[in-house]
Amino acid sequence: MISVRNLSKSFGPNRVLKDLSFDVPQGRTAVLLGRSGSGKSTMLRCLNLLEHWDGGEIEIGGAPLGRSRKPDGQWRPWNSREEAEARQRIGMVFQQFNLFPHMTVLQNVMCGPVRILGEDAAKARPAALALLEQVGLAAKQDAYPAFLSGGQQQRVAIARALAMRPQVLLLDEITSALDPELVGEVLEVVRDLKRSGLTMVCVTHEIHFAQDVADHVIFMEDGQVVEEGPPDTILVEPATERLRKFLTRFHARGGREKAAA
């Protein structure tokens, strides 16, 4: 479903991604794991066209992302309309919930299908209610975000992303802003999505999150893939010294790696 080949990205003189390559098969969950500043979130933002990369290519569903071939065989970059259309198929949930504070929970979830996809509100409403039921928040449909806990807001944000019926779902540090006792309820929603067969890419620096949801872990450092594999292999018996040091530091800090790069 997702193929990344030799992706490079710089911000001025700072080269953030360095010839990065990986694949995510359809229906699988990949976790980008690494310290803060390793390039994980930049990679995720490239997958949603929130950042434009300097070199390399991305394909989603077998189709190039961010460019199209002209009749003469040359490539041209997408315009803003084409990028916006692509984002409708690529859901993204951020660390900060970004819910509309003046809208109820139900209105937040219905907003995308009605205003962007042009669906009739009468059709969008039962679909939105079904998604709220899926994330365990149907009873909160008339509440405003300010009256929800952080975990509840994050679950609404996931439902809002799912309302657009994306091909893939990108999750960027979705538990980092939550109190520890609220993390479990969000993880349970992600586990349910995994069981449903949705293709997901999750960014985190928390090993427990990777262990819980990943089919495949990609450990990044300094904008590169250092090691990748199934979580029960590379997180138990890492093959590289850099991953071993990361795991040691994580456990030494009581389960949360907070070091800045």
N, C-alpha and C positions, 0 to 999 in steps of 0.2 A: 504493500500500500504506500509506503514512504521509502524513497531512495535518495540518499544524500551522497554526492560524489565530489571530493576535493574542494569542499567549501572553504572560502577564505573571506575574512571580514576585518577591516581595520577602522579604528576611530583615530584619525590623524596618524601620528607615528606609532600608535599602540595597535599591534596586530592581535586581535582578540580570538579569531578562529584561524587555524593553520592547517589547510588541506584536510578538512574533517570529512570522514566518510562513514556511513552506517546505513543499515536497512531495518525497516520494521514491517514484518509480514502482516497481512490483513488479519484483523481480529486479535492481534497480540498487543501487549502492553510493554513498552520500553521505558526504562527510567534512566535519565541522564543524572548521574551521581557525581558529586565533586564539591570541593570547597567553594565558598563565595568568591567570585571573580575568575572562575575557571572557564567561563564562556558558555555555561549551560543556558542561561536565560537569553543570551544573544542568539544562540542556535534556535531556541524555540521561537523567538520573535521573527527570525528569518522564515521559519516554516509557515508563519501566518502573514508574511509580507509586511510586518511592522518595521523590519529592517531590510535594506537592500544590500546584498552581498557583493563582494568585489570580484570573486572568481569561483568557478565550480558550478554545480547545477543541483537542482532539487526536482524530483518527480513525485507526484501524489496521484495514486490510482493509475499509474502508467503514463500520465501526461505531464509535460514540463510545467513547472511553476514559475511564473514571473516573466515568461517570454513565449513568443509564437514564431513559427517559421513563415517567412514571406514567400510569395510565389516564386521569387528568384532563388529560393533556397537559403537565403540569409535569415538570421534571427533578428527580431525586434523586441525591445522591452514592452511590457504591458503598460497601457495607460491606466489612469486612476479608476476608471469605470471597470476595467477588466480585473484589477486588483480587488475592488470592492465585491465583485461577483464571486471571486475565488474565496474571499473570506467568509462568505455565506456558507461554504462547504467545509470550513475549517474552524471548528469551535475552539474557543480559548477561555480559560478561567485563570484569573490572576491572583496573586497573593492578597491584594486588597480587593474587597468584594465588588466595589464599583456599581452597587445597585443604585437605581434612581430613588432618592429619598422621598420625593413627592408622590411616588406611585406605591400602591399596595403590592404585596408579594405576587398576587395573581397578575396584576397589570405589568409588573416587571417581566414575568415569563411570557406574557402575550405580546409584549411590545415588538419584538423582532419579527415574528410571523405576520403581524398586522401591518406594521409600518414599513418593513423592508421587503417581505415576501408578498405583501398585498393581499393576505388572506382576510376573509370576512371574520369579524370578531366573534360571531356566533359559531363559526367553525373552529377558531383558534382557542376558544375558552375550554371546551371539554378536553382538548389535547393538552392544554396547559395544566388543567386540574389533574390529569393522569400523570403528568410529570411530577407535580407536587406530591401526589400520592406515592410515586416511585421513590422520592427522596425523603418521605416521611413528614411532609409539611402541609398536607391538604388542610389541616385544621387552622393553619396560619394564613390562609389565602387572602384575608381582608386586613391583615396586619401590615404596618409600615416597617421598613427596615430598622428604624431606630429602636423598635420594641422587640427586636430579635437578638439572640446571642450571636457571637461571632460564628460559631459552628452552624447555626441556622442560616445566617446570611450567606455563608459559603455554599451551603446546600442549595439555596435559592439561585445563587450564581451558576451552579452546575446545571440546574433545571433550565435556567434561561439560555445557556449555551446549547443544551440538548433540544430546545424548542425549534432551533433552526435546522434540525435533522442533519448534522454534519457527517461528512465521511470519516473524519478523524477528530479527536478531541485532545487539545493541548492543555496541560495543567502546570502552572508555573508556581512552585513553592506554595501550594494551596493550604498547607497546614502551618506554615511558619508564623503567621500572625495570630494563631489561635492559642489559647491557654491549653496546657497538656490534657486536661480533662475533657476538652471539646474535640480533640483530634480524632478520637475513635469513631464518632458519629459521621465525620466526613470520610474517613477511610472505609467505612462500611458501604457508603454510597459508591465509592470508586471500585470496591470489590464487586458490587452488584453490576456495575457497568462492564467490568472485565468479564464476568460470567455471561453477559448478554452478547459478547462478541464484538463490542466497539473497539476500534483501533485507537490506542491512546499513547501519547508521549508525555511523560511526567518529568519535571525538573525538581530536584531536591538535593539537599546536602545531609538529609537525615537517613541513616541506614535502615532504621526500622520501617520507614515508609517504603523503601526499595524492597525490603524483604517481604512486606505484606502484599504488594500489588504487582511486582514486576514479573514478566516472563523472561525478560532480557535486561541486563544491567550494562550500561555504558559508562565507564568511569572516565571522567575528563579531568585534565589538568593542563593549565597554560594553553588553552585553546586546542588541545589535541586529545584524541582517543588514546588512552594509555592501556586500557584493558577492557574487554567486554566478554559477556557470557551469561549463563543462567545464574540467578542469585545464590542458589544453594551450592554453587561451585566457586565463583570468584569472591563471594563475601565470606566464605569459609576457608578456602585455601587459595588466596590470591597468588598470581604468578609473578607479579612485579613488586619491587621494593616500594615504589611510590604508593601503590594501593595498600600494601601492608602498613605503611606509616600512617596513611589516612585512617585506616580502621583502628589502629592503636590509639591515635589521637582522639577519635570519636569515643571509644570506650573509656578513655582516661577522663573525658569531660562529662561522663555520665549519660551518654546517649545522644548528645546534640553537638555536632561539629559547627563551631561558630567562628572559626578563625577566618580572617579576611586574607585574600591572596596578596 
